[in-house]
Amino acid sequence: LDEDRCIKMNDGNKIPAVGFGTYSPDEVQKSKCKEATKVAIEVGFRHIDGAFIYGVEEEVGQAIREKIADGTVKREDIFYTGKLASNFHRPELVRSCLEQSLKKLQFEYLDLFIIHMPTSLKPGPDLLPMDENGKVIFDIVDLRQTWEAMEACKDAGLVKSIGVSNFNIRQLEMILNKAGLKYKPVLNQVECHPYLNQSKLLAFCKSNGILLEAFHTLGSQRGKMWIDLSTPVLLDDPVLGAIAKKYNRSPALIALRYQLQRGIVVLFKSFTRERIEENFQVFDFQLSAEDMKIIDGMNKNITYLKLTPLEDHPQFPFRDE
């Protein structure tokens, strides 16, 4: 981490080490999203993580523009991540997804644009296209061609950096070994927390100059689609609790700090000012090597993210270890 709490990516651009997530699963949260984003910027967050499929890019863009208008930040102070939806993997569609996000945000460019999932879905207006039996309709697209279209968006100046999300080692290798590769992915955004510490993937990414970025850093959000509700609650874990007591910090802060010290970019989401403020204090303390080892030992290879409707897709990433 340098003095401005950023990490340099393999293309020379910097990413703030802690980001604020804007995923809003329901209408109530969508309405709160704008205010929460403004609070995050007021508290000091400069990295905002969004996505086409979250359906809140208008609100998030408004929040950022209002904080620019009142002099809190300039556009170049904000690092905004957008994501390529799975219905836009065909190379001729990639740029249109990015342009739709730019239009909703009312931005000239994105700081980072990543492939949201390696699994391509049928193009069209439905983000989760279904057949009459309620099965998701897949599309089969060569991810290397999708990546070339991502590279073209960077060359066109619409985005500063490009990366991926939810890719396994095999899928990363496919991009890295691609003939005529112009730009390596700068990062891979994946589920990562003490119950799923991704040590193998982290080692692979580090050896290839790719950052790992963690979502679900505090475990699950209960009762949401795509979440396995039978999974134990990370923040209730007694091991984390004991370490939190020792440092006089919350279990959430310990879980976030653990990732930062591993060189991982951390995403965090909340709609309450108090929590947003508290979790930005992740820079104020350091975990000992011994406590880092104890947290390493919490790994159970448990995922909260359950993408069952996509499991039969040939590019489903979680079949591999």
Summary of the structure (lengths in Angstrom):
residues: 321
radius of gyration: 18.8
end to end distance: 29.6
largest distance: 55.2
contacts: 1048
relative contact order: 0.14
helix: 41%
strand: 17%
